[in-house]
């Protein structure tokens, strides 16, 4: 079930509010089929900026073709907008009105311009140099990739980059699960 749907403010009770820099009308729900870690087909969905939705859908179609496993992908509202809870559950997500962890600067998730995939397998280094989610510490060695992990040159990383996304895994403080498109 691959499709792009409009969302309403009622669909985003925890991730959006009137102070958000984008209107809920500018967002879309990307629904897609993916492979889970048991090799079964599952349904996922990501909320992103509507103008990026076709590219995200194309990338998720590639993930299915490659049989790249995705643990889960449900809007962050299922976690009451709690990014830490979503990451600890290895949930892939998109839009969420929030600051960059450890700062007061808005994340590009707040603009619907960022997607996180399999955060436990692809953790990020926080400003205080701890790794998050904590469950991801066992997956820091990128020299021995496992299914669902991003590494330089991975076809999924290349697909995101071909669509104008920047991969956080190439940053000084890596954010291996994060892909973003600057405004």
HELIX and SHEET records of a PDB file:
HELIX    1   1 UNK A    9  UNK A   12  5                                   4    
HELIX    2   2 UNK A   24  UNK A   26  5                                   3    
HELIX    3   3 UNK A   50  UNK A   66  1                                  17    
HELIX    4   4 UNK A   76  UNK A   79  5                                   4    
HELIX    5   5 UNK A   83  UNK A   88  1                                   6    
HELIX    6   6 UNK A  108  UNK A  111  5                                   4    
HELIX    7   7 UNK A  134  UNK A  139  5                                   6    
HELIX    8   8 UNK A  155  UNK A  162  1                                   8    
HELIX    9   9 UNK A  168  UNK A  170  5                                   3    
SHEET    1   A 3 UNK A   3  UNK A   6  0                                        
SHEET    2   A 3 UNK A  27  UNK A  35 -1                                        
SHEET    3   A 3 UNK A  41  UNK A  49 -1                                        
SHEET    1   B 2 UNK A  72  UNK A  73  0                                        
SHEET    2   B 2 UNK A  91  UNK A  92  1                                        
SHEET    1   C 3 UNK A 114  UNK A 116  0                                        
SHEET    2   C 3 UNK A 178  UNK A 180 -1                                        
SHEET    3   C 3 UNK A 166  UNK A 167 -1                                        
SHEET    1   D 2 UNK A 124  UNK A 125  0                                        
SHEET    2   D 2 UNK A 131  UNK A 132 -1                                        
END                                                                             
